[in-house]
Amino acid sequence: MSSRVYIENLADYVGREATISGWLYNKRSSGKIRFLILRDGTGVLQGVIVKQNVSEKVFNAFDTLTQESSLRISGTVRKDDRAPGGYEMDVKDVEIIALANDYPITPKEHGVEFLMDRRHLWLRSQRQHAILRVRHEIIRSIREFFDGRGFLLMDAPIFTPAACEGTSTLFETEYFDLGKAYLTQSGQLYGEAGAMAFGKVYVFGPTFRAEKSKTRRHLTEFWMVEPEVAFNDLNDDMDLAEEFLEHIVGKVLKNRAAELKTLERNTKFLENVKKPLPRITYDEAVEILRKKGTSFERGNDFGGTDETVISEEFDRPVMVHRYPAKVKAFYMKRDPKNEDLALAVDVLAPEGHGEIIGGSQREDDYDVLLKRLHEHNLPESAFDWYLDLRRFGSVPHSGFGLGVERTVSWICGLDHVRETIPFPRMIYRLTP
């Protein structure tokens, strides 16, 4: 066997011998010529077996190979634009590692539940490869954006002593002799502490919501990135959000064009993601709903259908700001011009994908924040440390959270978030 290489690096081996280790994706035969489609996780390669060029053992090995059998093939690499992946190998040797018997996911159509029950195998398909490579690119570009702008990564705890955004959507557990603990809904409060220490930070990790929602936009376990910046107001927050979105979408368009093509993604709306993004007030958004004839009542928060109707008016993400304070979290600062409004912003993605960013300017006044805690019936003792941030050198500050899975769903043009994470957790799914 020749030295092992990966399919993604075959451009460096044209005209040379190489060995590829992988799994059989498909095969076909044409008389004395046989074709193996091999995948190794980095791409696909067509191996061509010509009877007169190989031993009888190698030629006959073809007949025993089944879908997803593992093997190694060796031979000379050549470029061929007609072949899957753009390269072919003139095979000289085949080594079977393990035969797969009765692989359950065949080329025929399968139902979603069937595939979700076999998610550990479904990940091997080209579509899932494309989605998760886009996800990887998004995560890589998120870190690149903040790291390149001097933000410090601030790891927040997953176990927390109290709710961040509402007590009805918490997963709780007993925590030794200290009573109840909760899986975090957000790392934001800890991000605020980080911003007071380092100026600008970002929290990036898993978050959990126990709401019993079965919509196409909800998971019970998902990933969020949450930047927090000292001395930033709401306008600064919106400036950062639009620059951030332009960066990550641009990176996907540049580096994952092949994956978007596999997904048959129309990139028109993605190409429009350039700052400045449109900004409208909550009241202006309500007016759009009114003109479209919806039954929305002013003062409520927007539902998924409302977000879709609003976003249809724009060819790129739209920022909606200054929501009614009563539908937003306790920590959001009120608009000094109208106490009934929160200095909050949601970014709605086009094409019906809904909210991908939620952010606000935070309440920086100690007395006001204490009052808000009491109004929301939250235990003051659990937030004593959070109040300290207002006791000792409080400053205006703001931040936002971007949900990775909703962003993947939008950029890939998916109908449901279940394909945006390797092993989704939903209200009725805890396996595999």
C-alpha positions in Angstrom: 0.0 0.0 0.0 1.1 3.6 -0.7 1.1 6.3 1.9 -2.3 7.3 3.1 -3.9 10.6 2.1 -7.2 12.2 2.5 -9.6 12.8 -0.4 -9.7 16.6 0.3 -5.9 16.7 -0.5 -6.0 14.7 -3.8 -5.0 17.8 -5.8 -1.5 17.3 -4.5 -1.3 13.7 -5.7 -2.4 13.9 -9.3 -0.2 11.5 -11.3 1.1 9.9 -8.1 0.2 6.8 -6.2 -1.8 7.1 -3.0 -3.9 5.1 -0.5 -7.4 6.2 0.6 -9.0 4.6 3.7 -12.8 5.0 3.9 -16.2 3.5 3.4 -18.1 2.4 0.3 -20.7 5.0 -0.6 -21.9 3.3 -3.8 -20.7 1.0 -6.6 -21.6 0.1 -10.2 -20.2 -2.2 -12.8 -19.8 -2.0 -16.6 -18.4 -5.4 -17.8 -14.7 -5.5 -17.2 -14.7 -2.1 -15.6 -15.9 -1.6 -12.1 -16.5 1.7 -10.1 -16.2 2.2 -6.4 -17.4 5.5 -4.8 -15.5 5.9 -1.6 -16.0 8.4 1.1 -13.5 9.2 3.9 -15.2 12.0 5.7 -13.4 14.7 3.8 -14.9 14.0 0.4 -15.8 11.4 -2.2 -13.6 9.6 -4.7 -14.4 7.4 -7.6 -12.1 4.4 -7.9 -11.9 2.6 -11.3 -11.0 -1.1 -11.3 -10.1 -2.4 -14.8 -9.9 -6.2 -14.9 -6.7 -6.4 -16.9 -4.8 -4.1 -14.6 -5.5 -5.9 -11.3 -5.3 -9.3 -9.8 -8.3 -11.6 -9.9 -8.6 -11.3 -6.1 -8.8 -7.5 -6.3 -11.3 -7.7 -9.2 -13.5 -10.2 -7.4 -13.4 -8.2 -4.1 -15.8 -5.8 -5.7 -18.6 -8.4 -5.6 -18.4 -8.8 -1.8 -18.4 -5.1 -1.0 -21.6 -3.7 0.5 -22.8 -0.2 1.3 -20.7 1.3 4.2 -18.1 -1.5 4.2 -14.8 -0.1 5.3 -11.8 -0.6 3.0 -8.6 0.8 1.6 -7.9 1.4 -2.0 -4.5 2.2 -3.6 -3.7 3.4 -7.1 -2.8 6.4 -9.3 -4.7 9.6 -8.9 -5.9 11.6 -11.9 -8.1 14.6 -12.3 -11.5 14.1 -13.9 -14.1 16.9 -13.7 -16.9 14.4 -14.5 -16.2 12.2 -11.5 -17.7 12.7 -8.1 -15.4 15.0 -6.2 -13.5 15.9 -9.4 -10.8 13.1 -9.1 -10.5 9.4 -10.0 -8.2 6.7 -8.9 -7.0 3.9 -11.2 -7.2 1.2 -8.5 -4.3 -1.3 -8.2 -5.2 -2.8 -4.8 -8.2 -3.2 -2.5 -8.1 -4.2 1.1 -11.4 -5.0 2.8 -11.3 -4.0 6.5 -14.9 -4.9 7.5 -18.0 -5.8 5.6 -21.3 -4.0 6.5 -24.3 -6.2 6.6 -27.8 -4.9 5.9 -27.0 -1.2 6.2 -30.4 0.3 7.1 -30.2 3.7 5.3 -30.4 2.7 1.6 -30.5 5.1 -1.4 -34.4 5.0 -1.3 -36.5 7.6 0.5 -36.9 7.3 4.3 -39.1 9.1 6.7 -37.8 11.7 9.1 -38.5 9.6 12.2 -36.7 6.6 10.7 -33.7 8.7 10.0 -33.7 10.5 13.3 -33.8 7.1 15.1 -30.6 6.3 13.1 -29.0 9.7 13.4 -25.7 8.1 14.3 -25.7 6.6 10.8 -27.6 9.4 9.0 -24.6 11.7 9.7 -22.7 9.8 6.9 -24.9 11.1 4.1 -23.8 13.9 1.8 -26.5 16.3 2.9 -25.7 15.9 6.6 -22.0 16.3 5.7 -22.8 19.6 4.0 -24.9 20.9 6.9 -22.4 20.1 9.6 -19.5 21.5 7.6 -21.5 24.8 7.3 -22.0 24.6 11.0 -18.3 24.2 11.6 -17.6 27.1 9.3 -20.1 29.3 11.3 -18.5 28.3 14.6 -15.0 28.9 13.3 -16.0 32.3 11.9 -17.7 33.3 15.2 -14.5 32.6 17.1 -12.4 34.4 14.4 -14.6 37.5 14.6 -14.4 38.0 18.3 -10.9 36.8 18.8 -9.8 39.2 16.0 -11.4 42.1 17.7 -9.8 41.7 21.1 -12.7 39.9 22.9 -11.9 37.4 25.7 -13.6 34.1 25.7 -15.5 33.8 29.0 -16.6 30.3 29.9 -19.9 30.5 31.9 -21.1 27.7 34.2 -23.8 25.3 33.0 -25.2 24.8 36.5 -26.7 28.0 37.8 -28.6 28.9 41.1 -31.5 30.8 39.4 -33.3 31.6 36.2 -31.9 34.1 33.8 -35.0 34.7 31.6 -37.9 33.0 33.2 -38.6 30.3 35.8 -41.0 28.3 33.6 -38.4 27.0 31.1 -35.8 25.6 33.4 -34.4 22.1 33.8 -33.7 21.6 37.5 -31.7 19.1 39.5 -30.7 18.5 43.1 -27.3 19.9 43.8 -25.8 18.0 46.7 -26.7 19.7 50.0 -27.3 23.1 48.4 -30.8 22.6 47.1 -31.8 23.0 43.5 -29.6 23.9 40.6 -30.7 24.7 37.0 -29.2 24.1 33.6 -28.3 27.4 32.2 -30.7 29.3 29.8 -28.0 31.7 29.0 -24.4 32.6 30.0 -25.2 36.3 29.7 -25.2 37.3 33.4 -21.7 35.8 33.8 -20.7 37.6 30.6 -21.7 40.8 32.2 -19.3 40.1 35.1 -16.6 39.4 32.5 -17.3 42.6 30.7 -16.8 44.6 33.9 -13.4 42.8 34.4 -12.1 42.7 30.8 -14.1 45.3 28.9 -15.3 43.0 26.1 -15.9 39.3 26.3 -18.0 36.5 24.7 -19.6 33.4 26.2 -19.9 30.4 23.9 -21.5 27.2 25.0 -24.5 25.0 25.3 -27.8 26.3 26.7 -31.0 24.6 27.7 -34.7 25.6 27.6 -37.4 23.4 29.1 -40.3 25.0 27.2 -42.6 22.3 25.7 -42.4 23.6 22.2 -42.6 21.4 19.1 -42.0 24.1 16.5 -39.4 23.7 13.7 -37.3 26.4 15.4 -36.9 24.9 18.8 -34.4 22.5 20.5 -34.2 21.8 24.2 -30.4 21.9 24.0 -28.6 24.3 21.7 -25.5 26.5 21.4 -25.3 30.2 21.9 -22.6 32.8 21.5 -23.1 35.9 23.7 -20.8 38.9 23.4 -21.0 41.6 26.2 -19.3 45.0 26.0 -18.8 47.6 28.7 -19.7 51.2 27.8 -21.8 50.0 24.8 -25.4 51.3 24.4 -28.2 49.8 22.2 -26.9 51.5 19.1 -23.4 50.1 19.6 -25.0 46.7 20.2 -26.8 46.8 16.9 -23.7 48.0 15.1 -21.8 45.0 16.5 -24.5 42.6 15.6 -24.7 43.6 11.9 -20.9 43.6 11.5 -20.9 40.1 13.1 -23.6 38.7 10.8 -21.9 40.1 7.7 -18.7 38.4 8.8 -20.0 34.9 9.4 -22.3 34.9 6.3 -19.4 36.1 4.1 -17.2 33.4 5.4 -19.7 30.7 4.6 -20.3 32.0 1.1 -16.5 32.1 0.5 -15.5 28.8 2.1 -18.5 26.6 1.9 -19.9 27.2 -1.6 -19.7 23.5 -2.5 -21.7 22.6 0.6 -24.4 25.2 -0.2 -24.6 23.8 -3.7 -25.1 20.3 -2.4 -27.9 21.7 -0.3 -29.3 23.5 -3.4 -29.3 26.7 -1.4 -30.4 29.8 -3.2 -27.8 32.3 -1.9 -29.6 35.5 -3.0 -30.6 36.6 0.5 -27.3 35.6 1.9 -25.4 37.7 -0.5 -27.5 40.7 0.7 -26.2 40.5 4.2 -24.2 43.7 4.2 -24.2 46.4 6.7 -26.1 48.6 7.4 -29.1 46.2 8.0 -32.6 47.8 8.1 -33.7 48.9 11.6 -37.3 49.3 12.6 -39.0 49.9 15.9 -41.5 47.5 17.4 -44.3 49.9 16.6 -43.2 50.0 12.9 -43.1 46.2 12.9 -46.7 46.1 14.3 -47.8 48.4 11.6 -46.4 46.0 9.0 -48.5 43.2 10.6 -51.6 45.5 10.6 -51.2 46.3 6.9 -50.8 42.6 6.2 -54.2 41.9 7.9 -52.9 39.8 10.8 -54.7 39.6 14.1 -51.7 40.6 16.1 -52.4 42.6 19.3 -50.0 45.5 20.0 -48.2 44.9 23.3 -47.6 41.1 22.8 -44.3 39.5 21.8 -44.0 38.3 18.2 -44.7 34.7 17.4 -43.0 32.7 14.7 -45.7 33.6 12.1 -45.5 37.3 13.0 -41.7 37.2 12.5 -42.1 35.6 9.1 -44.6 38.2 8.0 -42.4 41.1 9.1 -39.2 39.6 7.5 -41.0 39.2 4.2 -40.8 42.9 3.8 -37.0 42.8 3.6 -34.3 41.1 1.4 -31.9 40.7 4.3 -32.1 40.3 8.1 -34.0 43.1 9.9 -33.4 44.6 13.3 -36.5 45.2 15.4 -35.8 47.4 18.5 -37.6 48.9 21.5 -40.1 46.2 22.5 -42.7 46.5 25.2 -40.8 46.0 28.5 -43.4 43.6 29.8 -42.5 40.9 27.3 -38.7 41.2 27.8 -36.3 40.0 30.5 -35.9 41.8 33.9 -32.3 42.9 33.1 -33.1 45.0 30.1 -32.8 48.7 30.5 -35.9 50.9 29.8 -36.0 53.5 27.2 -35.4 56.9 29.0 -37.9 58.5 26.5 -40.6 55.9 27.3 -40.5 53.7 30.4 -42.9 51.2 28.8 -40.2 50.2 26.3 -37.1 48.1 26.7 -33.9 49.0 24.9 -34.0 45.6 23.3 -33.3 44.4 19.8 -34.2 41.1 17.9 -32.7 40.3 14.5 -35.1 38.5 12.3 -33.7 36.4 9.4 -35.5 36.4 6.1 -37.3 33.5 4.4 -39.2 32.6 7.5 -36.3 31.6 9.7 -37.3 34.0 12.5 -35.2 35.4 15.4 -31.5 34.6 15.2 -30.2 37.3 17.6 -31.7 38.7 20.7 -30.0 41.5 22.6 -30.3 44.6 24.7 -28.7 47.4 26.7 -28.6 46.1 30.3 -30.0 47.9 33.3 -27.0 49.5 35.0 -28.7 51.2 38.0 -28.6 49.2 41.2 -31.9 50.4 42.6 -33.8 49.9 39.4 -32.4 46.4 38.9 -33.3 45.4 42.4 -36.9 46.7 41.7 -37.1 44.6 38.5 -36.0 41.5 40.4 -38.8 41.9 42.9 -41.3 42.6 40.1 -40.4 39.3 38.5 -40.5 37.4 41.8 -36.8 36.4 41.5 -34.9 35.5 44.7 -32.6 38.5 45.6 -30.2 36.1 47.3 -29.4 34.2 44.1 -28.6 37.5 42.3 -26.6 39.2 45.0 -23.4 38.7 43.0 -25.2 40.2 39.9 -26.2 43.2 41.9 -22.6 43.7 42.9 -21.8 44.6 39.3 -24.0 47.6 39.9 -22.7 48.4 43.3 -19.0 48.6 42.3 -18.2 50.7 39.3 -21.4 50.2 37.2 -21.3 51.4 33.6 -23.7 51.3 30.6 -23.2 48.0 28.8 -24.9 45.8 26.3 -24.8 42.5 24.5 -26.7 39.9 22.5 -27.0 36.2 22.0 -27.0 34.4 18.6 -28.4 30.9 18.4 -26.0 28.7 16.4 -28.7 26.2 15.3 -31.1 28.8 14.0 -28.3 30.5 12.2 -27.3 27.2 10.6 -30.9 26.5 9.6 -31.2 30.0 8.0 -27.9 29.9 6.1 -28.4 26.3 4.9 -32.1 27.0 4.0 -33.5 24.1 6.2 -37.1 23.6 7.1 -36.3 22.4 10.7 -33.4 22.8 13.2 -33.2 19.1 13.9 -30.5 18.7 11.2 -28.4 21.6 12.4 -26.8 19.8 15.3 -25.2 16.3 15.3 -27.6 14.8 17.9 -30.7 17.0 18.5 -32.5 17.1 21.7 -36.2 17.9 21.4 -39.3 17.6 23.6 -39.9 14.0 22.3 -36.3 13.0 21.5 -33.5 12.0 23.8 -31.9 9.3 21.6 -29.6 8.3 20.1 
